[in-house]
Amino acid sequence: MYAEKVGECMANLNSIAKKLQKAILQKGLVVKMGTSQFYSVEQNRLITMHILSTRVLERKKNGEWKYYDYEILRTASQIEIVNCLNDIWRAVKE
């Protein structure tokens, strides 16, 4: 029963994150969401990391301009991802 509730909560957070991402995109800012996993020996389980990033233009040492992904946030907490996206949404909606 507990695992089902946790699964529902994570699905809801994922849905909220995607809605915020879409709203931010409609204002012209592209924020990408990604994940990666690693195995924690201490916790004896896989840990999923969530990453928020956006493309930015940077001048290299030789004077050329190049796009790269700027990492906004890397965390194991989906709630932190939703809160960060909400902060970005509040900043771009005005």
Backbone as ProteinMPNN parsed JSONL, in Angstrom:
{"seq_chain_A": "MYAEKVGECMANLNSIAKKLQKAILQKGLVVKMGTSQFYSVEQNRLITMHILSTRVLERKKNGEWKYYDYEILRTASQIEIVNCLNDIWRAVKE", "coords_chain_A": {"N_chain_A": [[0.82, -1.189, 0.0], [1.912, 1.294, 0.839], [3.959, 1.641, -1.064], [2.434, 2.013, -3.36], [1.201, 4.497, -2.831], [3.448, 6.163, -2.693], [4.342, 5.893, -5.324], [2.167, 7.087, -6.687], [2.377, 9.717, -5.737], [4.896, 10.474, -6.772], [4.289, 10.316, -9.496], [2.446, 12.387, -9.661], [4.077, 14.591, -9.008], [5.832, 14.51, -11.171], [4.051, 15.053, -13.241], [3.255, 17.663, -12.56], [5.726, 18.954, -12.813], [6.179, 18.676, -15.578], [4.054, 20.2, -16.585], [4.722, 22.743, -15.62], [7.147, 23.059, -16.976], [6.223, 23.158, -19.615], [4.682, 25.511, -19.519], [6.684, 27.407, -19.006], [8.167, 27.137, -21.337], [6.337, 28.169, -23.178], [6.66, 30.832, -22.674], [9.027, 31.295, -23.87], [11.445, 30.357, -22.869], [13.628, 27.7, -22.806], [13.755, 24.967, -20.835], [15.334, 22.13, -19.934], [14.616, 18.842, -18.764], [16.212, 16.179, -17.204], [17.407, 12.868, -16.332], [19.581, 10.822, -14.357], [21.158, 7.837, -13.164], [22.66, 6.227, -10.332], [24.387, 3.739, -8.429], [24.084, 3.349, -4.987], [26.187, 2.272, -2.583], [26.099, 2.502, 0.187], [23.338, 2.817, 0.693], [22.378, 0.673, -0.606], [20.937, 0.629, -3.057], [19.53, 1.884, -6.177], [19.948, 5.259, -7.059], [18.145, 7.957, -8.276], [18.963, 10.776, -10.054], [17.856, 14.055, -10.712], [17.929, 16.47, -13.259], [17.984, 19.869, -14.145], [18.351, 21.938, -16.923], [19.538, 24.44, -19.264], [20.1, 25.834, -22.526], [22.882, 27.845, -23.233], [24.777, 30.59, -24.551], [28.213, 30.867, -24.93], [31.315, 32.581, -24.854], [34.263, 31.321, -26.116], [37.797, 30.819, -25.325], [39.233, 31.408, -27.622], [37.712, 33.334, -28.787], [35.513, 32.552, -30.243], [31.992, 31.799, -30.367], [29.945, 29.534, -28.565], [27.354, 27.15, -28.025], [26.253, 25.68, -24.991], [25.078, 23.349, -22.481], [23.757, 24.695, -19.64], [23.772, 23.852, -16.342], [21.161, 24.078, -14.19], [20.092, 22.959, -11.869], [20.844, 20.093, -9.932], [19.656, 17.299, -8.409], [18.447, 14.814, -6.072], [15.894, 15.003, -5.348], [12.618, 15.198, -6.327], [10.774, 17.051, -5.562], [12.295, 19.349, -5.108], [12.95, 19.907, -7.756], [10.424, 20.59, -8.821], [9.878, 22.848, -7.224], [11.975, 24.562, -8.051], [11.365, 24.86, -10.795], [8.929, 26.15, -10.466], [9.789, 28.563, -9.334], [11.225, 29.586, -11.528], [9.116, 29.823, -13.351], [7.546, 31.796, -12.07], [9.274, 33.933, -12.378], [9.438, 34.316, -15.169], [6.845, 34.707, -16.058], [5.897, 37.274, -15.835]], "CA_chain_A": [[0.0, 0.0, 0.0], [2.794, 2.455, 0.926], [4.641, 1.789, -2.352], [1.465, 2.575, -4.31], [1.045, 5.921, -2.514], [4.685, 6.834, -3.107], [4.296, 5.915, -6.787], [1.184, 8.098, -7.094], [2.933, 11.024, -5.411], [5.949, 10.753, -7.746], [3.633, 10.565, -10.78], [1.867, 13.725, -9.58], [5.17, 15.562, -9.088], [6.314, 14.489, -12.545], [3.032, 15.743, -14.035], [3.361, 19.093, -12.239], [6.975, 19.434, -13.411], [5.989, 18.785, -17.029], [3.162, 21.342, -16.84], [5.524, 23.953, -15.415], [8.106, 23.121, -18.081], [5.493, 23.595, -20.806], [4.315, 26.92, -19.318], [7.927, 28.174, -19.164], [8.483, 27.083, -22.769], [5.437, 29.098, -23.865], [7.211, 32.177, -22.48], [10.221, 31.419, -24.686], [12.639, 29.829, -22.223], [13.705, 26.244, -22.888], [14.356, 24.324, -19.672], [15.303, 20.683, -20.163], [14.657, 17.981, -17.582], [16.845, 14.899, -17.477], [17.696, 12.041, -15.165], [20.66, 9.844, -14.414], [21.105, 6.96, -12.002], [23.885, 5.596, -9.849], [24.147, 2.794, -7.343], [24.628, 3.736, -3.689], [26.579, 1.116, -1.772], [25.62, 2.752, 1.546], [21.89, 2.616, 0.768], [22.097, -0.588, -1.28], [19.859, 0.846, -4.032], [19.768, 2.868, -7.229], [19.512, 6.631, -6.783], [17.85, 8.716, -9.49], [19.238, 12.206, -9.979], [17.087, 14.861, -11.652], [18.746, 17.602, -13.703], [17.382, 20.938, -14.938], [19.394, 22.67, -17.65], [19.111, 25.267, -20.386], [21.205, 26.141, -23.44], [23.393, 29.215, -23.169], [25.845, 30.902, -25.485], [29.408, 31.265, -24.191], [32.486, 32.892, -25.668], [35.427, 30.506, -25.799], [39.046, 31.579, -25.2], [39.671, 31.866, -28.939], [36.794, 34.36, -29.255], [34.336, 31.96, -30.882], [30.823, 31.574, -29.516], [29.504, 28.144, -28.604], [26.259, 26.791, -27.13], [26.433, 24.534, -24.107], [24.009, 23.187, -21.505], [24.034, 25.233, -18.317], [23.032, 23.091, -15.343], [20.486, 24.93, -13.215], [19.937, 22.218, -10.623], [21.015, 18.631, -9.933], [19.189, 16.867, -7.107], [17.731, 13.545, -6.007], [14.551, 15.326, -4.886], [11.708, 15.703, -7.353], [10.12, 18.236, -4.998], [13.188, 20.479, -5.389], [12.804, 20.207, -9.182], [9.151, 21.303, -8.977], [10.038, 24.175, -6.616], [12.84, 25.356, -8.916], [10.575, 25.207, -11.981], [7.94, 27.144, -10.037], [10.513, 29.836, -9.209], [11.499, 30.047, -12.884], [7.828, 30.233, -13.92], [7.17, 33.087, -11.491], [10.164, 34.965, -12.914], [9.227, 34.567, -16.598], [5.442, 34.951, -16.402], [5.577, 38.707, -15.789]], "C_chain_A": [[0.87, 1.261, 0.0], [3.475, 2.711, -0.416], [3.707, 2.38, -3.402], [1.297, 4.071, -4.091], [2.269, 6.718, -2.947], [4.721, 6.952, -4.623], [3.338, 6.961, -7.312], [1.726, 9.497, -6.866], [4.003, 11.413, -6.425], [5.349, 11.056, -9.115], [3.025, 11.966, -10.794], [2.945, 14.799, -9.675], [5.716, 15.645, -10.502], [5.346, 15.248, -13.458], [3.1, 17.25, -13.808], [4.61, 19.679, -12.882], [6.821, 19.62, -14.914], [5.083, 19.954, -17.385], [3.909, 22.659, -16.665], [6.52, 24.143, -16.549], [7.428, 23.648, -19.344], [5.11, 25.072, -20.7], [5.535, 27.822, -19.51], [8.317, 28.238, -20.638], [7.605, 28.05, -23.561], [5.86, 30.548, -23.699], [8.543, 32.356, -23.198], [11.506, 30.903, -24.066], [12.598, 28.308, -22.254], [14.456, 25.725, -21.671], [14.197, 22.819, -19.871], [15.362, 19.953, -18.828], [15.274, 16.652, -17.992], [17.058, 14.139, -16.185], [18.939, 11.199, -15.424], [20.565, 9.015, -13.138], [22.504, 6.497, -11.618], [23.517, 4.68, -8.698], [24.831, 3.276, -6.077], [24.914, 2.484, -2.877], [26.034, 1.274, -0.351], [24.135, 2.444, 1.698], [21.447, 1.331, 0.084], [20.923, -0.469, -2.265], [20.313, 1.831, -5.104], [19.204, 4.22, -6.796], [19.295, 7.321, -8.121], [18.108, 10.195, -9.228], [18.439, 12.912, -11.067], [17.905, 16.105, -11.974], [17.881, 18.584, -14.486], [18.518, 21.679, -15.619], [18.759, 23.5, -18.748], [20.331, 25.57, -21.251], [21.577, 27.607, -23.298], [24.53, 29.365, -24.168], [27.027, 31.444, -24.697], [30.546, 31.551, -25.163], [33.661, 32.053, -25.188], [36.675, 31.38, -25.757], [39.528, 32.124, -26.53], [38.735, 32.913, -29.545], [35.556, 33.828, -29.947], [33.222, 31.774, -29.862], [30.36, 30.137, -29.679], [28.351, 27.947, -27.618], [26.68, 25.635, -26.234], [25.273, 24.497, -23.118], [24.47, 23.705, -20.15], [23.16, 24.49, -17.31], [22.476, 24.036, -14.278], [20.438, 24.246, -11.859], [20.163, 20.734, -10.859], [20.669, 18.164, -8.533], [18.532, 15.493, -7.201], [16.27, 13.765, -5.62], [13.695, 15.901, -6.013], [10.966, 16.948, -6.862], [10.978, 19.471, -5.244], [13.108, 20.888, -6.856], [11.537, 21.029, -9.41], [9.266, 22.714, -8.398], [10.901, 25.093, -7.479], [12.092, 25.792, -10.179], [9.518, 26.252, -11.643], [8.586, 28.514, -9.888], [10.805, 30.429, -10.593], [10.213, 30.555, -13.536], [7.406, 31.591, -13.382], [8.023, 34.224, -12.042], [9.846, 35.295, -14.368], [7.79, 34.947, -16.943], [5.071, 36.435, -16.454], [6.021, 39.441, -17.016]], "O_chain_A": [[0.599, 2.197, -0.753], [3.564, 3.855, -0.861], [4.143, 3.165, -4.245], [1.254, 4.837, -5.054], [2.146, 7.811, -3.499], [5.092, 7.999, -5.153], [3.651, 7.656, -8.279], [1.555, 10.373, -7.714], [4.025, 12.551, -6.894], [5.83, 11.943, -9.822], [3.077, 12.657, -11.811], [2.75, 15.811, -10.348], [6.031, 16.734, -10.982], [5.772, 15.994, -14.34], [3.012, 18.026, -14.76], [4.566, 20.777, -13.436], [7.284, 20.619, -15.465], [5.317, 20.632, -18.385], [3.749, 23.582, -17.464], [6.714, 25.26, -17.029], [7.989, 24.48, -20.057], [5.204, 25.806, -21.684], [5.425, 28.889, -20.114], [8.75, 29.283, -21.124], [8.074, 28.679, -24.51], [5.465, 31.404, -24.491], [9.132, 33.436, -23.15], [12.565, 31.005, -24.685], [11.638, 27.7, -21.781], [15.642, 26.004, -21.495], [13.084, 22.303, -19.965], [16.05, 20.37, -17.896], [14.897, 16.072, -19.01], [16.913, 14.683, -15.09], [19.289, 10.91, -16.569], [19.965, 9.443, -12.152], [23.4, 6.392, -12.455], [22.467, 4.832, -8.074], [26.025, 3.578, -6.09], [24.004, 1.732, -2.527], [25.563, 0.308, 0.249], [23.715, 1.88, 2.708], [20.283, 0.941, 0.178], [20.041, -1.327, -2.312], [21.328, 2.513, -4.964], [18.111, 4.298, -6.234], [20.158, 7.275, -8.997], [17.548, 10.786, -8.304], [18.353, 12.435, -12.198], [18.499, 16.718, -11.087], [17.135, 18.187, -15.381], [19.522, 22.012, -14.989], [17.602, 23.296, -19.116], [21.461, 25.562, -20.763], [20.718, 28.487, -23.249], [25.159, 28.387, -24.571], [26.877, 32.365, -23.894], [30.717, 30.854, -26.163], [34.01, 32.069, -24.008], [36.619, 32.557, -26.114], [40.16, 33.179, -26.578], [38.933, 33.335, -30.685], [34.63, 34.594, -30.213], [33.467, 31.615, -28.666], [30.376, 29.586, -30.78], [28.361, 28.502, -26.519], [27.38, 24.722, -26.672], [24.57, 25.491, -22.938], [25.449, 23.217, -19.586], [21.934, 24.505, -17.424], [23.225, 24.702, -13.564], [20.707, 24.864, -10.828], [19.723, 20.185, -11.869], [21.309, 18.578, -7.566], [18.114, 15.066, -8.278], [15.493, 12.812, -5.571], [14.007, 16.95, -6.577], [10.578, 17.799, -7.663], [10.444, 20.536, -5.558], [13.187, 22.075, -7.174], [11.567, 22.042, -10.108], [8.801, 23.673, -9.014], [10.592, 26.276, -7.623], [12.176, 26.951, -10.586], [9.243, 27.141, -12.449], [7.994, 29.522, -10.274], [10.651, 31.632, -10.802], [10.217, 31.595, -14.195], [6.959, 32.448, -14.144], [7.549, 35.354, -12.16], [9.972, 36.453, -14.768], [7.546, 35.464, -18.033], [4.057, 36.807, -17.045], [5.82, 40.651, -17.118]]}, "name": "protein", "num_of_chains": 1, "seq": "MYAEKVGECMANLNSIAKKLQKAILQKGLVVKMGTSQFYSVEQNRLITMHILSTRVLERKKNGEWKYYDYEILRTASQIEIVNCLNDIWRAVKE"}
